[in-house]
Amino acid sequence: MNILLAGEQWTSVGVEVKGFDYFGVSSYHEGSRWLIEALQSHDHHVDHLRSFDVPRMFPEQLEQLSQYDVLILSDIGSNSLLFHPEVLVQSICHPNRLKLIRDYVAQGGGLLMIGGWMSFQGIDGRARYHRTPIEEVLPVLCEPNDDRVECPEGITPEVVNAAHPVLAGITGRWPVFLGYNLTTLKPEAESLVTIEGDPFIATQRYGKGRTAAFTSDCAPHWGPPEFLEWPYYGLLWHNLVEWLGDHSHS
């Protein structure tokens, strides 16, 4: 599969105070390597748009986006897709990329949203996918406010539909997770795995395309080492993109 991954990169900025004096510190982080390595190990091609590149470089035309079988949005808020820098700085009109993604799915594309503090509705509601064209195509409804369910004690998902192709070859106990985004399953969607009764992995068909929600993280902190080192980590992502990118369905 030809895959576009958008997100999973951030920069941290802080201040260190030493008595009377203080100075700024910054650090660069990427949470994408485990996911990318897992997909590449199953012979998928992955183009990664880091979060700071998304506003400027995310495709603006359906023809550009349609070169990808599957689009993955992971820890990237809706504003990064809505605002090309020229919109804010020069008031120049640009395509609405939330609507573009909806049209991409309707015409046969696959969309996967992976959870995190800037996915679904996100921390303090800042991801802002509630009542957007992205929510329209996802198999779940987003909360209107902060949707994080933090589980520092660790929580284990429960499989409810082991026969689905996304779960093919995956057996035994699932690893613990340290949190997830609270969502509500749509009536027309299919629940594969739940967590505390809430959606954990869900799928849906939309137009000619397919979508999936994975409501926890593919990397720390919600995705702890037990998940990253799980024997089925790579197989799960492989199965998801294979199902999402299956163009043989009507």
Secondary structure, 3 states (H helix, E strand, C coil): CEEEEEECEEEEEEEEEECCEEEEEEEEEECCHHHHHHHHHCCCEEEEECHHHHHHHCCCCHHHHCCCCEEEEECCCHHHHHCCHHHHHHCCCCCCHHHHHHHHHHCCCEEEEECCCCCCCCHHHCCCCCCCHHHHHCCEEECCCCCEEEEEEEECCEECCCCCHHHCCCCCCCCCEEEEECEEECCCCEEEEEECCEEEEEEEEECCEEEEEECCCCCCCCCCHHHHCCCCHHHHHHHHHHHHCCCCCC
